Amino acid sequence: GTFVSLLLIRLIDDVLPGQNTDSHWAMGLFAVIWLGLMLVQLVRMEGLGGVFAVVRGLLAALFGLIGLSALCLGMTLLSPLLTDWGAPVAGPPVFNTLLPAYLLPALLLGFGAWRLRRPALRATLGILSIATAVYWAFATIRHLWQGAATMDLSRGFLQPELYSYTLAILITGAVLFYQSLARNAVGLRRAGLVVIGLAVAKVFLIDISGLDGLVRVLSLVVLGLSLAGLAWLNRWAQMRHLPD
């Protein structure tokens, strides 16, 4: 993982000369290196006791702190969403420098949550992975509609852009709900309903505010029907999970 990350750093640096470490993608790849080293220590300390477990735990904490600090820099001071000071996003929509900046760290954290055995570590890494993946998805949609030059959130939002966020949330909720049915997992079903509920709330509070007249009325009717359908779907799923 370290080798691949360093190769990506050199490759992108050759394609985009002069940006070096002052970029979101460089911070993301630095985070992958240090978070990967952290996961190595966490995996190796499983089953160990005594002084070796303490040493590996301290090393994991140190590497994790460095990796998360780099990731936080890429998501704040060097983020194309929050400032124009860092390097702009380079590349076409989706396949651009946002991938190494945010999606690769999210995948690595998700792998750690799947690989480790301790519930507390798995939950922590899982939450961090989901948060980073959501950040990447938001930035990717923003880049798709705004372009690299106007990604700063202070420039406002386009109406189609807002609908794209809603669609992405709905798709995520639908996937979670489907997985809950496939795996008979109540937790996934509840998570899917929460995500779909967030999408409905966003439509009601944000998306409809940009509509006028009859279009707004029709949107409210569709929203009401969607809520009724959601309640029926939840009831059907509950009955499906009941024992015979």
Buried (B, 14 or more C-beta within 10 A) or exposed (E): BEEEBBEBBEEBBEEBEEBEEBBBBBBBBBBBBBBBBBBBBBBBBEEEEEEEBEEBBEBBEBBBEBBBBBBBBBBBBBBBBBBEEBBBBBBEEEEBBBBBBBBBBBBBBBBBBEBBEEEEBBEBBBEBBBEBBBBBBBBBBBBBBBEBEBBBBEEEBBEEBBBBBBEBBBEBBBEBBEBBBEEEBEEBBBBBBEBBBBBBEBBBEEBBEEBEEEEEEEBBEEBEEBBEEBEEBBEEBEEEEEEE
